[in-house]
Amino acid sequence: MVVLAGAVTTALALLGVWWLDNHTDEFHVMGWYADYVIPAGALLVGMAAGSGYGIASYLGGFRIRRGLLLSVVTLQLAGYGVAQYLEFRSLTRDGPFIDARGETVTFARFYHLRAMSFAWEDHGRPGRPLGPWGYLFVGLGVVGFALGGLVAPALLMKAPYCERCELYMKSRLLALVPASARPRRVRKKDAAGQAALQTEHEHAAKTASATLERVTELAGRGDALAIKAAFSSHPTRGPEARRAGRLASRLRFALVRCRHCSSGFLQPDLITGQGHGTRVQTLAHVPLPREAIQLLAGG
């Protein structure tokens, strides 16, 4: 099922690329490169092509393993090759290509000529062909397409999985605990102000650490009601949650559980930074008995 779904999305993605190449003048997606080296277009198409593997795996509960990842790479490369060959056949359906020597151009030679004639656009006009260097950029496109197809399956490899029920677990945010003080401007020359702010940061970090220790202790006793009470002052929605989310450091608690057998655990993560500088440190998960998980999952 996973392989079939991936084959379908790969065919649809490559069909879309073919349609854009033949019906538009400005959307040669596979030719998009970032900084002249990163095959951004091929990566995007590859991600779309490989989405079927991830969707079918998640919905069907099939565990992504290394063997399947290797199969995905193989199928992505095969799909790319088949698409190139079908394009060659469509171009030669009215008759074969004949080169300057009067010889019929085979698929291998057609691909060779395409690589040798690879060129960057120069102010909207085709630049000088790169010759043998064209193989490098064509190859980067092929690799980018194959690697893009691995994104969805690779993400699922790290997702929590219930081996007993053969299902991917669900995650629900329970609390967002401040682990640093609210940001405010303090002049560098204001030594007292800097010291006070540092003290506030340390106090917030200690409070978050104490909350983690307290929740771990309560989880060991299976006291879900006490855990809910500990999280009641740290909502996940509303103004207070938004303020916590804007802090330099915050502690996130999520309930990870199997929707079938209710096995699972609490997953605390320490989040620092904002935007592109956000870093997530995954802490050791906290085991919970099923009865406690059912109570916490019930809201």
C-alpha positions, 0 to 999 in steps of 0.5 A, a space after each residue: 500500500 505504501 509503495 503503491 501510494 508513493 508510485 501514484 504521487 510520483 507519477 502525478 508530480 512528474 505529470 505536473 512537471 511535464 504539463 508545466 514544461 509543455 504548456 508554460 514558458 516560465 515554470 520549468 520547476 526542475 530547473 530551479 536552483 538556489 545559489 546555482 548549486 542547491 536543486 530547490 525545484 527538484 527537492 520540491 517536486 521530490 517532496 510532492 512525489 514522495 508524499 504518498 509514502 508518508 500519507 499511506 504509512 501514517 494512515 495505514 500504520 505501517 512503520 517506516 524502516 531503513 529498508 523502506 527508505 532504501 526502496 523509496 530512493 530506488 523507486 524515486 530514481 526509477 520514476 525519474 528515469 521512466 519520466 525522462 524516457 517517456 518524454 524522449 518517446 513523446 518527442 520522437 513519436 513522429 519520427 526519430 531524431 537524426 544528428 549531424 552525422 545522419 545517425 539516429 539519436 538514442 535515449 542515452 545520447 539524447 540525455 547526454 546532449 541534454 546534459 552537455 547543453 545545460 546552461 543558466 539563463 543570462 538576463 532572460 536569455 539562454 547562456 553558454 552551455 556548460 559542457 561536461 559540467 552540465 552533468 554535475 547540475 543534472 545529477 544534482 537535480 536527480 539527487 535532489 528529486 530522490 532526497 526530496 522523496 525521503 522527507 515525509 518517510 524520514 519524518 515518520 521514522 522519528 514519530 512515536 509508534 505503538 508496536 502493539 497496535 501498529 499505529 502512529 501515536 497522537 500528540 496533544 499539547 498539555 502545557 507551556 511553562 515559562 523557563 525564562 523571564 519576560 524580555 525587556 530592554 535594560 541598558 548595558 551600563 545599568 549593572 543593577 538592572 542587568 543583575 535583576 534581569 538575570 535573577 529573574 531568568 534564573 528564577 524562571 528556569 528553576 521554576 520550570 525545572 521544579 515543575 518538571 520534577 513535580 510532574 515526573 513524581 506525580 506521573 510515577 504515582 499515576 496521579 492524573 488529576 494532580 498533573 492537570 492541576 499542576 498544568 492549570 496555571 500554564 494554559 496552551 491557548 489565550 494571551 498567557 500562552 502567547 506570552 509564554 510562546 514569545 519567551 526566550 525559553 519555555 518548557 513544553 509538555 505534550 501527551 503522546 498516546 496510542 489512540 487504540 490502546 491508550 499506551 503512551 507517555 508525557 514528552 517534555 521539550 525545552 524550546 529556546 529562541 524564536 523564528 528560524 533560530 528556534 531550537 528544540 531539546 527533546 528531554 527524556 519522556 515520562 512514563 504514564 499508566 494507561 488510566 492516567 493517560 485516559 484521564 489526561 486525554 479526556 481534557 
